[in-house]
């Protein structure tokens, strides 16, 4: 990852803004820094270069032939070659090395059945770099001066981001009807609302959250910030652009589309009200130090993200989310996710149609940290 302090939340810059590689750096517009009290200081402009993850594949193709091939340093080593396309095949030991490196960097969990996914997707990177095989690729990631940037590229091609507007709409309605009124009362004096979409993918969740805030009608003339972060720079580029097509609207109503989007030749464009509320940036959820630049937030959405992490990484992510929440702030997970065996720091809150978590006010953990 590159240099720089980060963030990027400038009123009016909206979805055109983003975060730099150390966290929430700028995409277009003016970079600003938010301290832990939520104050904003204008900082320098950056040119931008840590859900949201691809579910590992479960098919392992047969290895047809082992043959010697000269590596990039001129030595002979065994690689696996498929006669059908004369393409290198990843060996089990190479898969484990690369899998563990990705897990170390991003916390993503891939089982043994994911070897084919690594073979197909990282094989393209091996070819693009003109390396002799996956063993050379591993060494490139570990030791080459460009290895860190290439590791980000590897994570990019290994992850996917399947999402759409108003996903799990019952939870979004509970957020609008039950959580937002509580936040509005708690923040009445400072008139500021900050919601974090952690693992925002291509932006549909963040814009859906903004639409719920608009529909609540409780935050007129407030400072509203919907922050979307993801580990995929390609997805963030789509989110900042704010242009979507049919599949993104698979469960949303015609009224939702007409209220918040403008139809043009290249697709449906997010309207100005949503755009000015939403900010997107690159962030690895395991990195608590960089996440701290967000300051404190009122609500965190981290839906269908934890399922892609191993148990240890899930605990680290949950701890980081806890630290970003204001006392009394809410955490919303996916319908198949829970904090069971991960954390006892949160309170379980029963809403009319959902169960969510809340950071307690005046908890023993908070007292120990003071």
Beta strands, then each sheet from edge to edge (+ up, - down):
strand 1: 32-34
strand 2: 40-42
strand 3: 65-70
strand 4: 76-82
strand 5: 87-89
strand 6: 192-198
strand 7: 223-230
strand 8: 243-244
strand 9: 261-264
strand 10: 267-270
strand 11: 278-282
strand 12: 297-302
strand 13: 325-333
strand 14: 346-350
strand 15: 355-359
sheet 1: 1+ 2-
sheet 2: 3+ 4- 5+
sheet 3: 11+ 7+ 6+ 12+ 13+ 15- 14+
sheet 4: 8+ 10- 9+
end
